[in-house]
Amino acid sequence: MKVVVTGAAGFVGTHVLNALARDVDVSVIPTAITNFTRADGLVFHGLDMTDGAAIDAFVRKTKPTHIVHLAGVPSISGVRANPAQAWQVNVMGTLDLARALLAHAPDCALIFAGSSESYGASAISGEPLTELHPLQPMNEYAATKSAADLALGALAMSGLKAIRFRPFNHTGPGQTLDFVVPAFAHQIARIEKGLQSPTIQVGNLDVKRDFLDVRDIVDAYIAAIKMSDNLAKGTVINLASGTPRAIRDILNGLLRLSPHNIEVRADPQRQRSNDIPSIVGDATVARNLLNWQSKRDFEQTLVEVLQHFRDQTDQ
């Protein structure tokens, strides 16, 4: 197999590369915004997801058997900072990649990392979200992911071997501060090192979300690579634990790991006006098609995220 991983230098991409490195029967081609060579000698190929001609040439040259498509603007704050770029990368870049596959590598499986954020207002009911719930995005990030998701579904009708994942919240070592778990852990680590006062700034702690370890998500992507010939074109797959976790409980779990007495203070800048009280997913399809389920202990995930920031002594 020849597996291209777009956005391979990012948070999830790094974990995908680690998983693929354990399989000697896979040739891996990682891409990033620009060419570079990692310290261990792994060469990353520059691929600008805003350049349709470059995407077409890359696919024509490499002719992959599988693409794990992770490249994109990955957060609500990132999209808010540059919405035009987000639409170009998340939607048009994905479409250019899909069209290049249809033209030059029609047998290639495109494993698309969508988002549970696409369900948006469908979660207001509070019931576990299945793949049959309508996409009702409530922010521009979710809108870009929904648009790409729906477009790939349409192109699947023209023969594109698309597998559309909708992962729920996931975290782990290496995630950026745009997300709640590393944002908490980073503040705690700074407090422990005397780099900030013993007060942690938080948003809404009462909402509940479905959290997984990033390595559980990666397990599903690897399973999809191996089972792609058995999956229908356009298949949609939720990745969820099925367990709603209150943000307050996650914060308390991190605080218990620290010997310091830390005050928790609400920050109005971190509040969202349209927060849905509880969002949880149903991963029955993933279990049935991929024999997948989340299996890592989330408390251990919190330990590893906090330790990651403790190790970044000057951050």
N, C-alpha and C positions, 0 to 999 in steps of 0.2 A: 504494500500500500504506500502511496505517496500522499502524505497529509500536509496540507497548508494550514497554518494557524495564523489568521489575521489578528492584529493587535496583540501579538504574542509577548510583547514586553510589559503588558499591563498586569493588573492584579490576577484576574482569572487566567489569562494567557500563560503566566509564569507557572501556575499550578497545572495547566494542561500540558505544557512542555515537560514538566517533571513526571507526569503520568505516562506520557508517550515515550519518554526516555527509557522506561522499563521494558518496552516491547521491542525486541531486536528485529522484528519483521516489518517495522514501519520506518519509512524514510520521511523525515520531518523537514518542512520548509517554513520557518517562522518569518513573519513580516512585522515591520514597524514603520513609523512615519519616514525614517531615513535609514540608510544602510549603517550597520555597526556590527562589531564583533564583541561578544560577551567575554568576560574574563576567562571562562572555561573554554573558549575557542568557538562557541556556537555562533554561526554567522546569521544575522538578521537581514532580510532583504527589504529594501525601502519600497513601500507601496503607499502612494498618496490616494486615499479613498475619495478625494475630490477630483481626481484626474481619470475620467472614463477611458481615455485612450491608453493610459498606462496600465489600468486594470485589465483591459482587453489584451494588451501585449503580454502581460504577466501570465494570464491564464493560457494564452496561446503557446507560450514558451514552456511553462511548467507542466501543463496537462495533468492536474492532480486527480487522484481517485476520490479524495475527500477534502472538504474545506470546513474547518471549525471557524465560523465567522464571529469574531469577538470585537473587531475594530469598531470604534464609534465613540461618541460623546456619552459617557456612562452614568451621568447623574443629573438630577433635577437642577442643581446649582450650576453645573457645567452648561446645560442647555440655556438656562436663564442668562448666563454671561455672554453667550454668543449664539442666539437662536438660528441665525442664517446658516452658520457653519454646521450646527447640529442637524438641520434638515438636509443639508448637502451631504454630510457624511453618513448619518444614520439611515436616510431614505435613498437618496440618489446613488450613494456609494454602494449600498446593498443591491440596488436594481442593476447598476452597471456590472457588478460582480455576477449576478444571476444571468444576465444576458450574455456575458462572456462565456459562462459555462454552457449555456444552450448552444452557443456558436462553436465552441472549440473543445469542450469536454462534457458532452451531454450525459455521460454515464457517471459523472462525479456527483457524490452526495454532498449537498450544502447543509451543514448543521448550523442553524441560526440561533444565536443567543438573544431571544426576545426578552420580555419582562412581564412579570405579574402586574406591574403598574398599569399595564394596558387594560386590565379589567375595571379599574377605576370605580365608577359609581355602581357597578354590579355588586360590589362588596357591601353596599349599604345594608342589604338584607341580613348580613351577619352569617349567612350559611356558607359552608365550604365551597370554594369556587372550583368548578370543573371546566374542562375545555369547551363546554357547550354554552357557558355564560358569555353574553355579548361583551365586546370590547367597548368600554365607555371611558376613555382616558379623561383625567381631571387635571392634568398639567401638560406642558408642552413636551417634556421628555417622553412621557407616556404616549403622547400623540405621535411622535416620530417613530417610536418602536411599534406602535399599532399600525401605522401606515406601511412600514416595511414588512411587517408580519402578514398583513392582508395582501400586499403586492406579491409576496412569495407564494401565498396560497393560490393567487390567480395564475401565476406563471407555472405552478405545478400542473395546472390543467393543460399547459402547453408542453409538458414533459420534464419540467425541472424537478430533479430529485431533492426536494427541500424537506428538511425535518425541522419543524418550528418548535423550539423549546420556550417555555414561559416560566423561568425560575422565579421563585419567591425570594425573600430577603436572604442573602448569604454573606458570610463574613469569614475572616481568617487572617493569619499573618500576612502583612503586606498591603492590606486594603487602605485606601486613602481616607483623609479626614473628612471627606464629603459625606461619610456614612456614620451612623449613630454609634456603633460599637467601637470603632477605632477613635472616634471623637472623644468618647468617654475615657477610653484606655489611655489615650495620649495625655489628657489632662491629669489623670491619676499619676502617670509616670513622671510628669513634670513636677507635680507636687512632691512626690517622693524624693526627687533630686534637688528640691529647693528652688526650682526655676519658676514657680508661681505660688501664690498664696493658697492655703488649703481650702479653696472653694472651687466647686465644679459647676460650670454653667450648663443648664439643661433646657430642653424644650418640653413638649407635652409628654409626661411620663405615664399617663393613664391609658394610652392607646395600646392595642395588642397587635402583634405582627407574627407572621410565620417565618421563623429563622432556621437556617441550616448552615452547616460548615461548607465552605467553598469546595472542599475536596469531595463532598457528597455530590455536588453539582457536576464536578469534573468526571466523577465515576459514570454519570449518566451520559455525558458527551462521548466518553470512550466506548461505552456500551453501544451507543448509536453508530459509531464508526464501524464497530465489528458486526453489527446487525443491520446495516443500512439496506442491504439487498432484500430484507424481509419486511421493511417498513414501506407503507404506501406513500406515494408522492404527496407532499403537502401535510403529512401527519403533524398534529399538534400535541405536545406533551407538557403537562405541568410538572414542575419539580418542587415539591413541598413536603414539609414534615407532618402536616396535619395538626400541629399543635400551636395554638396562639400563645405568644409570650408577651407579657406586659413589659414595656420599655423600663418601667420602674424595677421590675424583677431583674432585668439584665444589668441595670446600673448597680443594684444592690449586690448582685453576684460579683461584679468587678470590685466594688468597695470592700467586700469581705476578703478579697485577696490582698488588700493593702493593710499594713500595720498603722497607717496614719488615720487620724480623726479628720474626716473631710466633710465640710459643709456643702449641702446641695442647694443651689440657688437658681430660680427660674430666670431665663433670659428671654425677653419678649421677641428678640430678633430670631430666636430659634423656634418660634411657634408657627404652626401652619393654621390658617383660618378654616381650611376645609378637611381637617383630619377625620378619617373614618374611624369609629371606635375600635373595630376589630376586623382584621383581614386574615383569612386562613385558606389554604389551598387543599385540594383533593388530588392525590397522586396515584389514583387507581390505574389510570392509563399507563403510567410509567412502570408500575408493578407488573401489569399484564404484558406489556410489549417488551420491556427491557429487563424484567426481573430485578427492578431497582427499588430501593427505598433508602431514606436517610438512616444512617447507622452510627454516625459519630456522636459522641457525648458532647452536647453543647457547652456544658460547664468546662470541659477540657479545652474547647475552642476559645472560651473567654480567657483561660489561663495563658494560652499561647499568644493571643492577641496582645494582652497586657505585657507579657514577657518580651514580645517584639519591640514594643516602645521602650521598655526598660533598657533594652540592649542598644537603643539609639541614644546614647548618652548626651549628645549635644543638641538634640532636637527640641 
